[in-house]
Every structure is written in C-alpha cells, then in structure tokens.
C-alpha cells in the first residue's frame, strides 16, 4: 500500500491572512484550522485571531465571544462595547456583565433582555447590600442561588414559601422529560418523590446552605410523608417495571404519580386557581396509560410475523420480551 504523507501545518500567520482576505479562496479552510489550533497558540496570536473574528460575520463573532469571555483582556473592552451596543447579542453580553464597569451595567440595565441576564447581573452586583433585587426578574431557584452566592439573608417564611412554590411549579410543568436527582435514596427505593425533581433538589440544597435548617427538616418530613403515600397508592402499586421497554418511560410514569400526590399534599396557599384538580390529574394519568397501551398494540399489529418472532412475541400475541 502506498504511504500517504501527512499534510504539514501552515504558519498561523498565513492562516490568519487567508481568513481575513475574503478573496483568498481559503477562508473556510483557514477558519476551521484556526479554531482547531486556537487553545494551543501563543496569546499574541490568539488576540489577533479574536480581533479578526470579532470583525467578521455573526457565526464567527459568536465563536469569538465565548473565547473572549474565557480569555478576557481589557484590550477587548472597546470592541466588545461597540458590538454590544450595535447588536445586543446574547453571548456578547457575557463579557459585558462579568467584566465591564458596574456603572456601565447599571446605566444599560434595560438592554439586558436574555432570560438569565438579570441572574448573572445579580451575582455581580448583589454583593453590595444596597442593591435591591427585583424578585420578579428571577426564577425561584435563581433567587435562592443569588441569596446564597452573595451572602444574603432569607427569612424562614420566605425560604419555605420559595421551596414549596418550586414543588408546585415542577408538578405543573409539562416538560416531556423531568430531570431527576438522588434516586434510590429514600425508604422505598422505587418511589420517585418531589425531592427527586432536580429543581426541587437544588432549591433544598440552597435552603440548607442559607442555614434554614428548620425549613429543610420540615420539607424532609413532608417529602417522606408524600413518599409513603405514593408507595401505598393504587397508581404506584399498578406500575410494573417489566411493562416498559425503556427506563425513561418507567421514570415518567413514576414522576406522574409523584406529581399527583405532591399536589394533593401541598398547602392550598401554593396552588393557583388555574391548576388542574387532583381528580383531573388522575384522569389525565389514566388516559395516558390507556394511550400508551393502544399505541403499543397498534405498533405490534403493524409488524409482520417475522418481526414479531424476532422481538419475542409468540403466536398467541403474548409478549415474551425480557423487558
């Protein structure tokens, strides 16, 4: 077999030159090579590259914004200021929020419109206790995070209300997949509780870090009571892991049960008039089970006999699958 020599690296100065010269015919090739080598180059070459990319189109600016944030230098301030005031691009705001003078940030507060801009602004400004938090601009979890990271105090009532409001919001969240934490830590290992919802788990972490230990203990007792109720519920007892082809389906079924009993146990003051009732949630749960059963039957009917044999269905239509 004929040996093929490897391509030799072009000098970085040549790549930068070819990238800047839009008539070189090598812009795309040079761009990719520059990005690939960037982290291992000298700082003087990195600065030249970032300057060139910031003067380019949006996709190249977006790449450069991330690198500028990571390798911040005061020499970029004027250029970033110019780009921020011209385009108000989200990734550009990262450097503005983290590195620009505080007076500039306060002057342009209304220009930071991305969903979590205000959270990052608070992380920087709220260490000054005279800075007043606008609670309406923060999610409940971000509110707790800001208080903790800026060494602020929270009252027990505020901590309790915030934590249980997050439980409510998670139970009303229709996200296809609920992110979970710390499974198999409870008394009943197969039960998913509100405390396993990632947002709730994170909020509980901040409540502890904010030294609201009585509130944390109160929530732990409440969560354990919900766990016991779920474990003894007809919905949970009817769940058989062997009925599911995928773990996430099994998780989602258990999450749906956890939501029902969390809402049932939640104090009325955390509920909203627009919330579905527990009975409506149970009805939706049963309809979801029926829909899943019908979808599986229809999928099975559409398969040829050879496929059914391969998948483990016997001639009577019974499921011999090992999962």
C-alpha positions, 0 to 999 in steps of 0.5 A: 500500500502506498504511504500517504504523507501527512499534510504539514501545518501552515504558519498561523500567520498565513492562516490568519491572512487567508481568513481575513482576505475574503478573496483568498479562496481559503477562508473556510479552510483557514477558519476551521484550522484556526479554531482547531489550533486556537487553545494551543497558540501563543496569546499574541496570536490568539488576540489577533485571531479574536480581533479578526473574528470579532470583525467578521460575520455573526457565526464567527463573532459568536465563536469569538465571544465565548473565547473572549469571555474565557480569555478576557483582556481589557484590550477587548473592552472597546470592541466588545462595547461597540458590538454590544451596543450595535447588536445586543447579542446574547453571548456578547453580553457575557463579557459585558456583565462579568467584566465591564464597569458596574456603572456601565451595567447599571446605566444599560440595565434595560438592554439586558433582555436574555432570560438569565441576564438579570441572574448573572447581573445579580451575582455581580452586583448583589454583593453590595447590600444596597442593591435591591433585587427585583424578585420578579426578574428571577426564577425561584431557584435563581433567587435562592442561588443569588441569596446564597452566592452573595451572602444574603439573608432569607427569612424562614417564611420566605425560604419555605414559601420559595421551596414549596412554590418550586414543588408546585411549579415542577408538578405543573410543568409539562416538560416531556422529560423531568430531570431527576436527582438522588434516586434510590435514596429514600425508604422505598427505593422505587418511589420517585418523590418531589425531592427527586425533581432536580429543581426541587433538589437544588432549591433544598440544597440552597435552603440548607446552605442559607442555614434554614435548617428548620425549613429543610427538616420540615420539607424532609418530613413532608417529602417522606410523608408524600413518599409513603403515600405514593408507595401505598397508592393504587397508581404506584402499586399498578406500575410494573417495571417489566411493562416498559421497554425503556427506563425513561418511560418507567421514570415518567410514569413514576414522576406522574404519580409523584406529581399527583400526590405532591399536589394533593399534599401541598398547602392550598396557599401554593396552588393557583386557581388555574391548576388542574384538580387532583381528580383531573390529574388522575384522569389525565394519568389514566388516559395516558396509560390507556394511550400508551397501551393502544399505541403499543398494540397498534405498533405490534399489529403493524409488524409482520410475523417475522418481526414479531418472532424476532422481538419475542412475541409468540403466536398467541400475541403474548409478549415474551420480551425480557423487558 
